Amino acid sequence: MDESDQSSSQEPEQENEKLPPLTFLQMLGSTFSAAFGVQSQRNRERDFSRGKAGHFILMGIGFTAAFVITIVLVVKLVLAQLT
């Protein structure tokens, strides 16, 4: 490999390092989109290039917990209205 091949292979890595990390709202939006299966290709590429897996795992666990708690509360409310 000559120097031009090596520098061109390092450019994408350097571009990713220059990009700012995802904000909380961007991660939250991506988590909701992923949960409902409507994530756009552009956002998915952004998430994989700028996001950290650990952050998305925590967001997914938090979303799942909030979703389950919401469903349980709604069911309890409906059952309380029926009795």
Summary of the structure (lengths in Angstrom):
residues: 83
radius of gyration: 20.2
end to end distance: 76.8
largest distance: 78.5
contacts: 176
relative contact order: 0.10
helix: 83%
strand: 0%
